[in-house]
Amino acid sequence: MKREEIVKVLQGLVEEQTGVPLEEKSSFAEAGMDSLDRLELCVAVERQFSIVFKGPKEENVDSISELADVVSRKLK
């Protein structure tokens, strides 16, 4: 899957969860996401892409762009 496609899927997941559309470089805080929201997003991403995050370093990202990078690496 191309990175651009990953970004689109992630944007959809964030908007579905928060009701706020985010640009690729926007921070999750701009959508009003707290730590619980981010955890829920990580679970949704794991399910969507059939991947597993292995620790807080991978889960502790601040934007769609950073999350897309992590997902892209995991899908290789």
WOQUIWO-V517274 format. One record per helix or strand of 2 or more residues. SS is the DSSP state (A for helix, B for strand). FROM is the first residue (numbers start at 1). TO is the last residue. If there is no record, write none. Layout:
# WOQUIWO-V517274
ss | from | to
SS | FROM | TO
SS | FROM | TO
This chain:
# WOQUIWO-V517274
ss | from | to
A | 3 | 18
A | 28 | 31
A | 35 | 49
A | 56 | 59
A | 64 | 75
